[in-house]
Amino acid sequence: MIVNQNNSVTLNGASGALVMINGRQTYLQAEELAQLLKSVSASELKSIEIIKNPSAEYDAAGTGGIINLVLKKSTADGFNGSINNGVGYGKTIKQNTNLNVNYRQGKLNLFGSYNHNFGNYAMDYDNDRTTNGKVYLNSNHDVDHRHSIGSTLGADYAIDTTKTIGIVANANFLNGIGLITPLTNIYDQPTGQLLQVLRSQSSYPEQKTSRYTTNLNYRYKGNNRTTLDIDADYGTFDAMTQNLSTNTYYSPAGAFQSSNNFLVSNSRDIKLYAIKADYGFPLGEGRVVTGAKFSDVNANNVFNQYDANGSMYVLDVSLSNTFKYREQITAGYLKYELPVTADLNIDVGARLENTHSKGDLQPLEGNSQSATSVTRNYLNIYPTAAITYKTKASGTYNLSFARRIDRPAYNDLNPFSYPVDELSYWKGNPFLQPQYANTLALQYSYKKATLSASYTHTTNLSSQITEVSAGNIINMVPRNIGEQDNLNLTLTQQVKLAKWWNLSFTGIGYRLENTVGTAEYGNYNLSRFAGTVNLQQTFNLPGQITAEAVSVVNSKNISGLNTYVKSNSQIDLGLQKIVMKDRATLRLAVTDIFKKNKIITDTQLNNLLLHTTYAGETRQVRLNFTYRFGNNKVKAQDSRESGLQNESRRL
């Protein structure tokens, strides 16, 4: 699993992996999810489940598979909880707090949590390019002052031994300011002479995001293997960002030439509804599971750009728009689980999903841009199959197949041009199509070793493309670019080298073949062997002290139309001590000690050369203290899969 500079997750080289916690969506955007995962300590994890080919009962979304983090649970009545406080330092001080409480008495179970991450996060990135006889050396320093806060409150009530009802409410907030300071030196390519200097500043005086979700659920588990699960979900997402961009050109000698200042105000209002039901019953020697789901997403995006060159901000109607998007997905599935023998199991199924969507771009009065309306209605079937053979003597064999989909993020469909500075823009694509993947996987597990091989064919592969317009302006636009073949081999092995020394190894090797192209840049056939090695060593020292060393190496890779990604690595060290009669844990860790976790790419497209470097605040020193109170055998709330798990990940 790799998290890139945009906090999107790839699994074994395949993009589109869906991350869940206890089988449920976290209702967080990629950036907020990354912060949440950083706050989860290793002691809270029971296991990490990698579901390469989920069965038909899961949403078909997630071409890269599912990564499910399973947290530890407890088992008796009473009250318990834990609180974790930590501080960290990279370039500035950061602070995080996590509070979890649970109360179970008789038929009633109450639970809640609170977490926050406060502090500034810095990143540096360069976006150098050569095009149309000029060289643009662009460097950016970005400091994000946003604070994230999350909370959960819920209850379960056992009607009797077979029936349970529950409610879960989540709230997440992100707010604060930000500042980006781009600097662009413009050279003449043939002579190397400096022509101009562009000094920019993008300040974010206001950045607000709020997300509320509510889940009502009913669970029935009969003694005859009959089950019924019903979930109703409602969620809202509101975001507002203001960006004041100042852009000033200077001569090589430093004399003022010209300036252009503008304010961008962007708001998003998204409402999500979903209801789903799953019913299982015995049939013959096996079991049938069937279900249906309906989801409805309404998104309203308002983009206003103002001329900020004078004392008053003046709305620029030629650059301001409203984009409305609605998407409805109706799904149904059927699968059959059959134990052929005591060692052999078969699971076959299919999921049918119909998607109806409409995107409307409405320019303001006086805007020369025409209104755009894109309506889609498509029906897809997603078959799944798995054969599992398990014996104590020889281990477990699993052969599986699944077809899956990745629909575009809602914001990627928004055709606004959002300025980074006067020379760089982000732009959505209302014609962006979903990408599809067919995966065949074979896995063998024996004791503490797992070997797996898989082949994935992806069509309508989507990627962000850099396009040049007006001679010197670049637009970064998501587009469907072609097909990808991914042949993967993964080995995981846990070894106890001594009573005090444990080692966990994961090696991933894969070959990517991309057959891609666009009308502007032509066709490319790229292929490359790539891989990742992860080595985790744990040392049990005297005095209830545990030391840990983690090293990760990622090889060179390819992506997009013709982009080569350089290798990177990271080494983390940590110490942990149990204190206060096993009630508390003290942890000290240093991440990315040698600051080698940088993402560097090179792209050549016709006469456009791109070189990008991204370096986040990966090297940090973190100190955390966790205290567990109450009855540590309290049974935690049941894990649930929300009906909005697919829709929320696309916010």
C-alpha positions in Angstrom: 0.0 0.0 0.0 1.4 3.4 -1.1 0.0 6.8 -0.3 1.0 9.5 -2.8 1.4 13.3 -2.5 -2.4 13.7 -3.0 -3.1 11.1 -0.2 -4.7 8.7 -2.6 -4.0 5.0 -2.0 -2.6 2.4 -4.4 -2.4 -1.3 -3.6 0.2 -3.4 -5.4 0.6 -0.7 -8.0 -3.2 -0.4 -8.7 -5.0 2.8 -7.9 -8.5 3.1 -6.5 -8.0 1.2 -3.2 -10.8 1.8 -0.7 -9.7 2.1 3.0 -12.2 1.0 5.7 -12.0 0.7 9.5 -13.8 -2.2 11.1 -15.7 -2.7 7.8 -17.0 0.8 7.7 -16.3 3.9 5.7 -14.6 6.7 7.7 -16.5 9.5 5.9 -13.3 11.4 5.4 -11.6 12.9 2.4 -8.2 11.5 1.4 -6.3 14.2 3.3 -8.4 13.8 6.5 -8.2 10.0 6.2 -4.4 10.2 6.1 -4.5 12.3 9.3 -6.8 9.8 11.0 -4.6 6.8 10.0 -1.6 8.6 11.5 -3.4 8.9 14.8 -4.2 5.2 15.1 -1.5 3.5 17.2 -0.2 0.0 16.4 -1.5 -1.2 19.8 -5.1 -0.5 18.7 -4.8 -2.7 15.5 -5.9 -6.3 15.6 -5.2 -7.0 12.0 -5.1 -5.4 8.5 -7.3 -7.2 5.9 -6.4 -6.9 2.3 -9.4 -7.8 0.2 -8.1 -7.9 -3.4 -11.4 -9.3 -4.9 -14.3 -8.4 -2.7 -17.5 -10.5 -3.2 -20.7 -9.2 -4.7 -22.2 -8.0 -1.4 -19.7 -5.1 -1.4 -20.1 -2.0 -3.5 -18.4 -2.5 -6.9 -16.3 0.7 -6.3 -12.6 0.4 -5.7 -10.6 -1.1 -8.6 -7.6 -1.5 -6.4 -9.5 -3.6 -3.8 -10.3 -2.9 -0.1 -7.9 -2.3 2.8 -9.8 -2.9 6.1 -8.2 -1.9 9.4 -9.6 -4.2 12.2 -9.4 -2.6 15.6 -9.2 -4.6 18.8 -12.5 -5.4 20.7 -13.3 -6.3 24.3 -15.8 -8.8 25.7 -17.7 -8.0 28.9 -20.3 -5.6 30.4 -19.2 -2.3 32.0 -17.4 0.9 31.1 -14.1 1.5 29.5 -12.2 3.9 27.3 -8.8 5.3 26.4 -7.3 8.7 25.8 -4.2 9.4 23.8 -2.4 12.7 23.8 0.6 13.4 21.6 3.0 16.1 20.4 5.1 16.1 17.3 7.7 18.3 15.7 8.8 18.4 12.1 9.2 22.1 11.1 6.6 23.3 13.7 4.9 21.9 16.8 1.8 19.6 16.3 -0.6 18.2 18.8 -3.1 15.3 18.6 -5.7 13.9 21.0 -7.9 10.8 20.7 -10.6 9.9 23.2 -12.7 6.7 23.0 -15.4 5.6 25.5 -17.7 2.6 25.6 -20.5 1.6 28.0 -22.3 -1.7 27.8 -24.9 -2.8 30.3 -27.5 -5.5 29.5 -29.1 -4.8 26.2 -27.8 -1.3 25.8 -24.4 -0.3 24.4 -23.3 3.4 24.2 -20.1 4.5 22.5 -18.4 7.7 21.5 -15.1 9.2 20.3 -13.4 12.5 19.8 -10.1 13.3 18.0 -8.3 16.3 16.8 -5.0 17.2 15.1 -3.7 20.8 15.6 -0.7 22.3 14.1 0.9 23.6 10.9 1.9 21.2 8.1 4.5 22.4 5.6 5.3 21.0 2.1 7.6 22.1 -0.7 7.0 21.3 -4.3 8.6 22.3 -7.6 6.8 22.2 -11.0 9.4 23.0 -13.6 8.6 22.9 -17.3 10.0 23.6 -20.8 7.6 24.5 -23.6 7.4 26.8 -26.6 11.0 27.9 -26.4 10.8 28.9 -22.7 11.9 27.3 -19.4 9.7 27.9 -16.3 11.4 27.0 -13.0 8.7 27.0 -10.4 9.1 26.4 -6.7 6.3 26.5 -4.1 6.4 26.6 -0.3 3.0 25.7 1.2 2.1 26.0 4.9 -1.3 24.6 5.9 -2.7 26.0 9.2 -6.0 24.0 9.1 -7.1 22.0 12.2 -9.1 18.8 11.9 -11.7 17.7 14.5 -13.7 14.5 14.4 -16.3 12.9 16.7 -18.6 9.9 16.8 -21.7 9.1 19.0 -23.8 6.0 18.8 -25.9 3.4 20.5 -26.9 -0.2 20.0 -30.0 -1.9 21.7 -30.5 -5.6 21.7 -34.3 -6.2 21.3 -33.6 -9.9 22.0 -30.9 -12.5 21.3 -31.5 -12.2 17.5 -32.4 -8.6 16.8 -30.4 -5.4 17.3 -31.1 -1.8 16.4 -28.5 1.0 16.3 -27.7 4.6 15.4 -24.3 6.2 14.7 -23.7 9.9 14.1 -20.4 11.3 12.9 -19.1 14.8 12.6 -15.9 16.0 11.0 -14.5 19.5 10.7 -11.5 21.1 9.0 -10.8 24.8 9.2 -8.0 27.3 9.3 -5.9 29.4 7.0 -3.1 28.6 4.5 -0.3 30.3 2.6 1.5 29.3 -0.7 4.4 31.3 -2.0 5.2 30.3 -5.6 8.3 31.7 -7.4 8.7 31.3 -11.1 11.9 32.2 -13.1 11.2 32.3 -16.8 14.2 31.7 -19.2 14.8 31.7 -22.9 15.4 28.1 -23.8 18.0 28.5 -26.6 20.2 31.1 -24.8 19.5 30.3 -21.1 18.9 34.0 -20.5 16.6 35.1 -17.7 13.6 36.9 -19.2 11.2 37.5 -16.3 10.5 36.7 -12.6 7.0 35.9 -11.4 6.5 36.3 -7.7 3.1 35.0 -6.5 1.3 34.5 -3.2 -1.8 32.5 -2.6 -3.3 33.2 0.8 -6.3 31.3 2.1 -8.0 33.6 4.6 -10.8 31.2 4.9 -11.0 27.4 4.6 -13.9 25.6 6.1 -15.1 22.0 5.7 -17.9 20.3 7.7 -19.3 16.8 7.3 -22.2 15.2 9.2 -23.4 11.6 8.7 -26.0 9.5 10.4 -26.6 5.8 10.1 -29.7 3.9 11.3 -29.4 0.1 11.3 -31.3 -3.1 12.1 -29.6 -6.5 12.5 -31.2 -9.9 12.6 -29.2 -13.1 13.1 -31.4 -16.2 13.3 -30.3 -19.6 14.6 -30.9 -21.2 11.2 -28.2 -19.0 9.4 -30.9 -16.5 8.4 -29.7 -12.9 8.5 -31.2 -9.5 7.7 -29.3 -6.2 7.7 -30.9 -2.9 6.9 -29.1 0.5 6.8 -30.4 4.0 6.2 -27.8 6.8 5.8 -27.9 10.5 5.4 -24.9 12.8 5.0 -24.0 16.4 4.3 -20.8 17.9 3.2 -20.2 21.7 3.1 -16.9 23.4 2.1 -15.9 26.9 1.5 -12.5 28.2 0.4 -11.2 31.7 -0.4 -7.9 32.2 -2.2 -6.4 35.6 -2.7 -3.7 35.3 -5.4 -1.2 38.1 -6.1 1.0 37.8 -9.1 3.8 40.3 -9.9 6.2 40.3 -12.8 9.7 41.7 -12.5 12.6 42.2 -15.0 15.8 40.2 -14.5 17.2 43.4 -12.8 14.3 43.4 -10.4 12.3 46.3 -11.9 8.5 46.1 -11.6 6.8 45.2 -14.9 3.1 44.3 -14.2 0.8 42.7 -11.7 -2.5 40.9 -11.7 -4.4 40.1 -8.5 -7.6 38.1 -8.0 -9.8 36.5 -5.4 -11.3 33.1 -5.8 -14.3 32.1 -3.7 -15.4 28.4 -4.1 -18.2 26.7 -2.1 -19.4 23.1 -2.3 -22.7 21.8 -0.8 -23.2 18.0 -1.1 -26.1 15.9 0.3 -25.9 12.1 0.2 -28.7 9.6 0.9 -28.6 5.8 0.8 -30.6 2.8 1.9 -29.6 -0.8 1.6 -30.7 -4.2 2.8 -28.9 -7.6 2.8 -30.8 -10.9 3.4 -29.2 -14.3 3.8 -30.7 -17.7 4.1 -29.7 -21.4 3.8 -30.4 -23.2 0.5 -29.4 -26.8 0.2 -25.9 -27.4 1.6 -25.0 -23.8 1.0 -26.2 -20.3 1.7 -27.7 -17.5 -0.5 -27.0 -13.8 0.2 -28.9 -11.2 -1.7 -29.5 -7.5 -1.3 -30.3 -4.1 -2.8 -29.1 -0.5 -2.4 -30.1 2.9 -3.6 -28.0 6.0 -3.2 -28.7 9.6 -4.3 -26.0 12.4 -4.4 -26.8 16.1 -4.9 -23.8 18.5 -5.3 -23.9 22.2 -5.8 -20.7 24.0 -6.6 -20.4 27.8 -6.8 -17.2 29.4 -8.2 -16.8 33.1 -8.1 -13.6 35.0 -9.2 -13.1 38.6 -8.4 -10.7 41.2 -9.8 -8.6 42.3 -6.9 -6.4 44.9 -8.5 -8.3 47.9 -7.1 -9.4 48.9 -3.7 -12.7 47.0 -4.3 -13.2 43.4 -5.4 -15.2 43.2 -8.6 -16.9 40.0 -9.7 -15.5 38.7 -13.0 -18.6 37.2 -14.6 -16.5 35.7 -17.5 -14.7 33.4 -15.0 -17.6 32.7 -12.5 -19.9 29.7 -12.8 -22.3 27.4 -10.9 -22.0 23.6 -11.4 -24.7 21.2 -10.2 -24.3 17.5 -10.2 -26.8 14.7 -9.3 -26.0 11.0 -9.3 -28.3 8.1 -8.5 -27.1 4.5 -8.2 -29.5 1.5 -8.0 -27.9 -1.8 -7.2 -28.8 -5.4 -6.5 -26.7 -8.5 -6.0 -27.0 -12.3 -5.5 -24.4 -14.7 -4.4 -24.2 -18.3 -3.3 -21.8 -19.8 -0.8 -21.3 -23.6 -1.0 -19.1 -25.8 1.2 -18.4 -28.6 -1.3 -16.4 -30.6 1.3 -14.9 -29.9 4.7 -11.9 -28.4 2.9 -13.4 -26.9 -0.2 -15.6 -23.8 -0.5 -17.1 -22.0 -3.5 -18.5 -18.5 -3.5 -20.1 -17.1 -6.7 -22.1 -14.0 -7.3 -23.0 -11.0 -9.4 -23.8 -7.4 -8.7 -25.9 -5.2 -11.0 -25.5 -1.4 -10.7 -27.4 1.2 -12.7 -25.9 4.7 -12.6 -27.9 7.8 -13.7 -26.1 11.2 -13.5 -26.5 14.7 -14.7 -24.0 17.6 -14.6 -25.0 21.1 -15.4 -22.6 24.0 -15.8 -24.4 27.4 -15.6 -22.3 30.5 -16.4 -23.3 33.8 -14.9 -25.2 36.3 -17.0 -22.6 38.1 -19.2 -20.3 35.1 -19.4 -19.5 34.1 -23.0 -19.1 30.5 -22.1 -22.1 28.3 -23.1 -24.1 26.3 -20.6 -23.0 22.6 -20.5 -25.2 19.7 -19.6 -23.9 16.1 -19.5 -26.3 13.3 -18.8 -25.3 9.6 -18.3 -27.2 6.4 -17.8 -25.3 3.2 -17.7 -26.0 -0.3 -16.5 -23.1 -2.7 -15.5 -22.8 -6.2 -14.2 -20.0 -7.1 -11.8 -19.4 -10.9 -11.5 -17.4 -12.3 -8.6 -16.2 -15.9 -7.9 -13.9 -17.5 -5.4 -12.7 -21.1 -4.7 -11.0 -21.8 -1.4 -9.2 -25.0 -0.4 -8.0 -25.2 3.2 -6.2 -27.9 5.1 -4.2 -27.8 8.3 -1.3 -29.8 6.7 -0.8 -27.8 3.4 -2.3 -24.4 4.1 -4.9 -22.4 2.3 -5.4 -21.9 -1.5 -7.7 -19.2 -2.9 -8.5 -18.5 -6.5 -10.8 -15.5 -7.1 -12.1 -13.2 -9.8 -13.9 -9.8 -9.6 -14.9 -6.9 -11.9 -15.0 -3.5 -10.3 -15.4 0.2 -11.0 -13.9 3.6 -10.0 -16.3 6.5 -10.6 -14.8 10.0 -10.8 -14.6 12.1 -7.7 -17.4 14.7 -7.8 -15.0 17.6 -7.9 -13.1 16.1 -10.9 -16.4 16.5 -13.0 -16.5 20.2 -12.2 -15.3 22.1 -15.4 -14.1 25.2 -13.5 -10.6 26.5 -14.0 -9.2 26.9 -10.5 -6.0 29.0 -10.5 -2.9 27.9 -8.6 -1.1 31.0 -9.8 -1.4 33.1 -13.0 0.4 30.4 -15.1 -1.1 27.2 -13.5 -4.7 26.0 -13.2 -6.6 23.0 -12.0 -9.6 22.1 -14.1 -12.3 19.5 -13.9 -13.7 17.4 -16.8 -17.4 16.8 -17.0 -16.9 14.1 -19.7 -14.6 12.0 -17.4 -15.7 8.4 -17.6 -15.4 5.8 -14.8 -12.6 3.3 -15.1 -13.1 -0.5 -14.9 -10.9 -3.3 -13.7 -11.0 -7.1 -14.1 -8.8 -9.0 -11.6 -7.9 -12.6 -11.4 -5.9 -13.5 -8.2 -4.4 -16.7 -6.7 -3.3 -16.7 -3.1 -1.5 -19.3 -0.9 -1.2 -19.0 2.8 0.7 -21.3 5.2 1.3 -20.6 8.9 2.8 -17.0 8.9 3.6 -16.8 5.2 1.4 -15.7 2.3 2.2 -15.8 -1.4 -0.2 -14.2 -4.0 -0.2 -13.5 -7.7 -2.7 -11.5 -9.6 -3.5 -10.0 -13.0 -5.6 -6.8 -13.4 -6.7 -5.3 -16.7 -8.0 -1.8 -16.4 -10.0 0.1 -19.1 -10.8 3.8 -19.3 -7.8 4.4 -17.1 -8.0 7.9 -15.7 -5.1 10.2 -14.9 -4.3 13.9 -14.5 -2.9 15.4 -17.7 -1.0 18.7 -18.0 -2.1 20.7 -21.1 -0.6 23.9 -22.5 -2.8 26.8 -23.6 -2.3 30.4 -24.6 1.4 29.7 -25.1 2.5 29.6 -21.5 -0.4 28.6 -19.3 -0.8 25.0 -18.1 -4.0 23.3 -17.2 -4.0 20.1 -15.1 -7.1 18.1 -16.2 -8.2 14.6 -15.4 -8.8 12.5 -18.5 -9.4 8.9 -19.6 -6.2 7.9 -21.3 -6.4 4.2 -22.2 -5.7 0.8 -20.7 -3.4 -0.8 -18.1 -2.2 -4.4 -17.5 -0.8 -5.1 -14.0 0.9 -8.5 -13.3 1.6 -8.7 -9.6 3.5 -11.0 -7.2 3.4 -10.4 -3.4 5.1 -12.3 -0.5 4.6 -11.6 3.2 6.4 -13.5 5.9 6.6 -13.2 9.6 9.6 -14.7 11.4 10.5 -15.0 15.0 14.3 -14.8 14.9 14.6 -15.0 18.7 12.4 -14.7 21.8 13.0 -11.0 21.7 13.2 -10.4 18.0 10.3 -10.5 15.5 10.5 -9.7 11.8 7.8 -9.0 9.3 8.6 -8.8 5.6 6.5 -7.8 2.6 7.8 -7.8 -0.9 5.8 -6.7 -3.9 6.9 -7.0 -7.5 4.7 -6.0 -10.4 4.9 -5.3 -14.1 2.8 -2.4 -15.5 2.0 -2.1 -19.2 0.2 1.1 -20.1 -1.4 1.6 -23.6 -2.4 5.2 -23.4 -2.8 8.4 -25.4 -4.7 11.6 -26.1 -5.5 13.5 -29.2 -3.2 16.3 -28.2 -0.1 14.2 -27.3 -0.5 11.0 -29.3 -0.1 7.4 -28.2 2.3 5.8 -25.8 3.1 2.2 -24.9 4.9 2.1 -21.5 6.0 -0.9 -19.6 8.1 -1.3 -16.4 8.9 -3.7 -13.6 8.5 -2.1 -10.2 8.3 -3.1 -6.6 8.1 -2.3 -2.9 10.0 -3.8 0.0 8.7 -3.3 3.6 10.7 -4.6 6.5 9.4 -4.2 10.1 11.5 -5.4 13.0 10.3 -5.5 16.6 12.6 -6.0 19.6 11.2 -6.9 23.1 13.6 -5.3 25.6 13.7 -5.6 29.4 11.4 -3.4 31.5 8.4 -3.8 29.2 10.1 -1.8 26.5 9.6 -2.5 22.8 11.7 -1.1 20.0 10.7 -1.0 16.4 12.4 -0.3 13.1 10.5 0.0 9.9 12.1 0.5 6.5 10.3 0.9 3.1 11.8 1.1 -0.3 9.8 1.9 -3.5 11.4 1.4 -6.9 11.1 3.5 -10.0 7.6 3.4 -11.5 5.5 4.8 -14.3 2.2 6.6 -14.3 -0.1 8.8 -16.5 0.7 9.3 -20.2 4.5 9.3 -20.1 5.5 10.0 -16.5 8.5 8.3 -14.8 8.5 8.3 -11.0 11.8 8.0 -9.2 12.5 5.6 -6.4 12.1 6.7 -2.7 12.5 5.2 0.7 11.7 5.8 4.4 13.1 4.6 7.7 11.2 5.0 11.0 12.4 4.2 14.5 10.3 3.9 17.7 10.3 3.0 21.3 7.3 2.0 23.5 7.0 1.3 27.2 4.1 -0.1 29.2 3.6 1.9 32.5 1.1 2.3 35.3 0.4 -1.4 35.8 -0.4 -2.0 32.1 -2.9 0.8 32.1 -0.8 3.2 30.0 1.7 3.3 27.1 4.4 5.8 26.3 5.6 6.0 22.7 8.5 7.9 21.1 9.0 7.7 17.3 11.0 9.4 14.6 9.7 9.1 11.0 11.6 9.4 7.8 14.9 9.9 9.6 17.0 10.5 6.4 14.2 12.6 4.6 14.2 10.3 1.6 10.5 10.1 1.1 10.2 12.5 -1.8 8.1 12.1 -4.9 10.0 13.1 -8.0 8.6 12.7 -11.5 9.7 13.4 -15.1 7.3 13.7 -18.1 7.9 14.3 -21.8 4.9 15.0 -24.0 5.8 16.3 -27.5 7.5 19.7 -26.8 6.4 19.8 -23.2 9.0 18.7 -20.5 7.9 18.5 -16.9 9.9 17.9 -13.8 8.1 17.8 -10.4 9.4 17.3 -6.9 7.2 16.9 -3.8 8.6 16.9 -0.3 6.1 16.9 2.6 6.9 17.2 6.3 7.6 13.5 6.6 10.5 13.7 9.1 8.9 14.2 12.5 9.6 13.4 16.1 6.4 12.2 17.9 5.7 11.5 21.6 2.4 9.9 22.6 0.9 8.9 25.9 -2.1 6.6 26.0 -4.1 5.8 29.1 -6.8 3.0 29.3 -9.5 3.4 32.0 -12.4 1.4 33.1 -13.1 -2.3 32.5 -10.7 -3.3 29.7 -12.9 -6.3 28.8 -15.9 -4.3 27.7 -17.2 -5.5 24.3 -17.0 -2.7 21.8 -19.7 -1.7 19.3 -20.3 -3.9 16.4 -18.6 -2.9 13.2 -20.9 -1.8 10.4 -20.5 -1.0 6.7 -22.3 2.3 5.9 -24.4 2.6 2.9 -22.5 5.7 1.9 -19.0 4.2 2.0 -18.6 4.5 -1.8 -20.2 7.9 -2.1 -18.2 9.5 0.8 -14.8 8.5 -0.6 -15.5 10.5 -3.7 -16.0 13.8 -1.9 
